[in-house]
Amino acid sequence: AFDELMDYNARAYNMPQADIDSLRSIAENAAGTVISDPALIQLITGELNAYISGGKTAEDVATQLQSRVSLYLTERG
């Protein structure tokens, strides 16, 4: 399923092979982290969609996610 999704994204968004390889590596090496908080899921998917659609660079997404998730966690105490 992952390969099919990556093939689709590669064609639909003209993703470079290096990006596909990075995403594959992240997925294959995930250490069981589960995010069940809908607000965090929304933050993450919004930023990932901006990257996939070409609206933001990977670096911008990482910086934005780090900032927004840190703020969210701080506010939740």
Buried (B, 14 or more C-beta within 10 A) or exposed (E): EEEEEBEEBBEEEEBEEEBBEEBEEEEEEEEEEEEEEEEBEEBBEEBBEBBBEEEBEEEEBEEBBEEBBEEEEEEEE
